Amino acid sequence: MSLNLEQYVSEFSAQNINGEHLLQLDGSKLRALGMTSSQDRAIVKKKLKEMKTSLEKARKAQEKMEKQREKLRKKEQEQLQRKSKKTDKTSSDATEGTNEQ
């Protein structure tokens, strides 16, 4: 409707075309859905391409964020392990010092 193609809404609804299905449509599938105007198909295909590009960018940004989180988790875990080893060594040294006296 935002593309001023309201005349196709009923057919898309009748065929249960949702967002996921919409992204898989090409020219021949649009034609099969009753979109006879090549100009209308071109408008829809252009918008679908923009949507796919946007989705891909969002997916890549999500993957990048997940990698950063994983890297941060590993770094925190390493710091905790170093701290734990340092605490264990300090405790061990204190115990040895007491035993020597």
C-alpha positions in Angstrom: 0.0 0.0 0.0 2.9 2.4 0.7 4.0 1.8 -2.9 0.5 2.8 -4.2 -0.2 -0.8 -5.3 -3.3 -1.4 -3.3 -4.9 -3.3 -6.2 -2.7 -6.3 -5.4 -3.4 -6.6 -1.7 -6.3 -8.9 -2.0 -4.4 -11.4 -4.2 -1.4 -11.3 -2.0 -3.6 -11.9 1.1 -5.5 -14.7 -0.7 -2.1 -16.4 -1.4 -0.9 -15.9 2.2 2.1 -13.8 1.1 3.8 -12.7 4.3 7.1 -11.0 4.8 9.1 -14.2 4.4 7.3 -15.2 1.2 7.5 -11.7 -0.1 11.3 -11.6 0.0 11.4 -14.8 -2.2 9.3 -13.3 -5.0 10.7 -12.6 -8.4 9.3 -11.2 -11.6 7.6 -14.5 -12.7 6.1 -15.1 -9.3 4.8 -11.5 -9.2 3.2 -12.0 -12.6 1.6 -15.3 -11.4 0.1 -13.3 -8.5 -1.7 -11.1 -11.1 0.8 -8.3 -11.3 0.6 -7.8 -15.0 2.2 -4.3 -15.2 6.0 -4.5 -15.7 6.2 -1.1 -14.1 4.5 -2.4 -11.0 6.7 -5.4 -10.9 9.8 -3.2 -11.3 8.7 -1.1 -8.3 8.1 -4.2 -6.1 11.4 -5.8 -7.2 13.3 -2.6 -6.4 11.7 -2.4 -3.0 12.4 -6.0 -2.3 16.1 -5.5 -3.3 16.3 -2.6 -0.8 14.7 -4.7 1.9 17.0 -7.6 1.3 20.0 -5.3 1.4 18.8 -3.8 4.7 18.2 -7.2 6.2 21.7 -8.3 5.2 23.2 -5.3 6.8 21.2 -5.9 10.0 22.3 -9.6 10.0 26.0 -8.6 9.6 25.7 -6.0 12.3 24.2 -8.6 14.6 27.0 -11.1 13.8 29.6 -8.4 14.5 27.9 -7.6 17.8 27.8 -11.2 18.8 31.5 -11.6 18.0 32.3 -8.6 20.1 30.3 -10.0 23.0 32.1 -13.3 22.7 35.5 -11.7 22.6 34.6 -9.6 25.7 33.3 -12.8 27.5 36.6 -14.6 26.7 38.6 -11.6 28.0 36.6 -11.4 31.2 37.0 -15.2 31.7 40.8 -14.9 31.2 40.9 -12.1 33.7 39.0 -14.2 36.2 41.3 -17.1 35.7 44.4 -14.9 36.2 42.9 -13.4 39.3 42.1 -16.9 40.6 45.6 -18.1 40.0 47.0 -15.0 41.7 44.8 -15.6 44.7 45.7 -19.3 44.8 49.4 -18.4 44.6 49.1 -15.8 47.4 47.3 -18.2 49.6 49.8 -20.9 48.9 52.7 -18.5 49.6 51.1 -17.5 52.9 50.6 -21.1 53.9 54.2 -21.9 53.1 55.4 -19.0 55.1 53.4 -20.1 58.1 54.7 -23.6 57.9 58.3 -22.4 57.8 57.9 -20.5 61.0 
